[in-house]
Amino acid sequence: MLVFPNAKINIGLNITEKRPDGYHNIESCFYPVGWKDALEITLDEAFSFQSDGIEIPGNDADNLCTKAYHMIAADHDLPPVKMHLLKGIPIGAGLGGGTSDAAFAIKGLNQLFDLKISFEKQLEYARRLGSDCAFFIRNEPAFCYEKGDVFEPINLELKGKWIVLVNPGIHISTVEAYSGVVPKRSEEDLRNVLKQPIETWKNNVKNDFEATLFVKYPLLEKVKTALYQQGAEYAAMSGSGSTLFGIFDKETDLRRQYSDFNVWQGLLN
């Protein structure tokens, strides 16, 4: 079984309040993009997990793919498998790469062993592993709220637009990102703002993390400004950073301009 977990971007991110459980409530639009990892799951004599590509910090036992396997194995009679992950999506980059891997592990195990796990149960498993993990079960554009783990469909059509993602290699932890944020209710419903032409988003669709992280890491703001100068209709930081993205009306190749960084570019679906 070979699956290809993809990244996502946040189009707008409002941090509305801190919850009693220590988490934050947010509002955002999650949109899938084509930057991908590769996860192979094969039968083996004993469970194992290994990875290549971008180095993943921590122990293999703590990897979300490993946790996904053992979580499902606790409810189903799973045989041992070998999981091999080729990591291409940058880590700590606001792209959801780790939680996407976990969600695709859930879906892959369900398909490989014909477990007939319902969609709702897959969502439940995913929510145990990370706030945005459940998004990748359906893997379609969605408006998210509460901890970022409750979703509703959003009619946002960007198919055919060209996107460039620029990751300068700055690792920003979730704790670091939230430490500088003062939650506040947004003045306008993000869903309504996103119904307006993309040319209007520049002044109205915000990522609340940018205010403090741009001060701490000026390079991030420089990249965002450059993306607009290079013709982006909309540019922003994704999630809690450090990836910046620009959405363009036509194919745009910026790999030479950002040759020192990790860049992915392609069409939106």
N, C-alpha and C positions, 0 to 999 in steps of 0.2 A: 504494500500500500504506500503510495507516494502522494503527498498533498503539498500544497504551496501556500502557506499562510501569508497573507498580504498585510500591508500597513494601512493606516487610516490617517486622515488629517482632521483637525478641528477647524471648522469655519465658524468663528465666533466662540468665545468662552467667557461666560459671566459667572463669577463666584458670588453666590447670592447670600449665603449665611453659613456659620459654623454650627454643626449639629451637636447635640448632647453627647453623642458617642465619639466625638473628636474628629469625625470626618467633616467634609464640607459639601453643601449642596451646590450644584452647578447647573448651568444651562448651556448647551452647545449643540452644534450640528456635527455629527460624525459622518465622514464621507470616505469610502474605501478607495485606495489607490493601488497601483500595480507594483510597487516595490515589494519584493517577496523573499521569504525564506523557503527552504525545502525540507520537509520532514518525511523520512522514510520509516515505516513501521513493519517489521518482519517477525515471524515466529522464531523463537530461540529457546535454548535450554533453560535459561534464567533471565530475569528482567535485567536490562541494562540500558543506560542512556549515555550517548556520547555526542559531541558536537565538533564541528569544524567551522572555518571562516572566522568571523569576528569573535574574539574571545569573550565568553560569558563569565562574569564574576560569580563567585560563590561555588558551592559544592553541587555536583550533579544531582544529589539527593534532594536539593532544594529547588531544582528547576521546575517550572510550572508544568512541563510535559510529564515529568516524573510524577508530580502530584496528581495530575489528571488521570494517569494510568491507575495509580493506587486508589484513588477516590472511586473510580468506576469498578475496579476489581473488588472493592469492598461490598458492592451490590450485585456483581455478576461474576460468574465463574470464568474468569479470563485466563487463558494460557499465558505463559511468560512471553514477552516480546523484547526485541531490540529496537530502540528508538535512536535514529541517527539524524541529527539536525544540522543542516548547513545554514549558518547564520549570516544573512546579508543585510538585514534591516538594522541600522544603528541602535545601540542600547542607550537608554536615558535620553531619548531624542524626541519625545512627544508623539511617537508614531504608533504606539501600542504593539510593538513587535513581539514582546514576551507574552502578552495576553492573547494575541492572535495565534501564536504557536500552541498555547494551551487549548484554545477553542477548536483549532483544527485537529489537535490530538483527540479531543472528545468526539468530534464528528468522524474522524478517521477510524477510531476504535469501534464506534457504533456501526460503521459501514463494513469494516473488515470482518467483524464477528457477527454481523446481522443481529445486533442486540435489540433492535426495535425500540430504542430509547426515544420517547416522545420529544417533540420540539420543546415543550415546556420544561421537561426534565433536563434536557440539555442546557437550557437557560439557567436552571437551578444549579447544576454542576458548575457552569461557567462563573456564576456570581460568587461562588465560594472561592474562586481563584483570583479575582481581581475585578475592580469596579467596571472597567470597560471590556472585560472578557466576553460578556454576553453579547455585545454588539456583533462580534465576529461569527456568532452562530447563524444569524440571518445574513449578515454581511451586505447590507444595503443601506443607502443614505437614511439617517434617522435623526430626529430631535431627541436629545437625551436630557434627563433631569434627575433630581435627587442626587445620589452619590455618583451619577454618571452611569448608573446601571439599570435605569428604567427608560424605555424607548418607545417612541411612537413614529410611524412613518412620516416623512416630510416630502412634499412635492418640490424637490429641488433638482432641476435638470441641467447638468453641466456636461452631458455627453458630447464628445467632440472637442471640448476645450483641451488645451495643452497645459500641462502642469510641470513645473520644475521645482524639485525639492533639493535644498542645499543644507547639508549638515556639516558644521565647521568642527565637529569633534569635541565639543564641550559637553561633558556629562553633567546633567542637572537632575538631582534626585527630586522626588515628589516633595519630600520634607523641606528641602531647600527652597523650592519654588513657592510653596504655600507660606513659608515663614515671613515673607514680605508683603503678603496680601491682606487688605482690609475688606472683608466681604460687604457687599451692598446690593440691594435690589436693583435690577436693571430698570431703566426708565421706560423702555419700549420692549415689547415682546420680540425676541430674536426671530421667531417664525415669521412675523410680519415684515421685519426688516429684510429678511432673505428673499421675500417675494418681489422686492424692488430690483431694478436692473443692476447687474454686477458692478457697473461703473459707479454706483452710489455707495457701495459697501465700504470704500476706503475710509469714509468719515463716520460710518455708522455701525460697522461690524468690528467689535473689539475683542482682543484677548487680554483679560485682566492681568495675566502674568507679565505682559510686556513691560508695564510701567516700572516694575522694580528690577526685572532681569536685564532690561536694556541698560539700566544704570550700572549694574554690576558687571555686565558683559557687553561693552559698547560695540563689539564686533557684530553682535546679533542685529542691532539697529542699523548698522552700516549695510549689512546684507539685505535687509528689508528695503531700505531706501534704494539700493542698487537695483533690486528687482523691479521697482516701479520705474526707475530710469531706463531700464531695459525693455519696458513696454508692458509690464504686467497690468492686467485690469484690476486685480486684487492681490495683495501680498500680506502675509501675516506669519506669526510664529504658530506652530502647531502644538497644542496641548501645553505642557509645562516646559517645552523646549528640549533641545536647542535647535531643532530643525525649522528653517524658514521655507515657505513655499510661495510661488507666484503662479497665478492662473492667467494664461494668455489666450488670445483669440485665435492664434495660429501657431504652427510648429516653431519652436524657438530652441536653439541649441546653445546652452550656456556652459558646457563642460570645460571649454578652454578658459573662460573667465573665472571659473572656480576650480581650477585644476588641483589646488591644494586641499580641497574639501571633498567630502563624499556626496556625490550628486546622482540623483535619479530624475529622469524626465520621460514623459510619455503622455498618451491620451487618457482622459477621464472617461469612464463608462457610465 
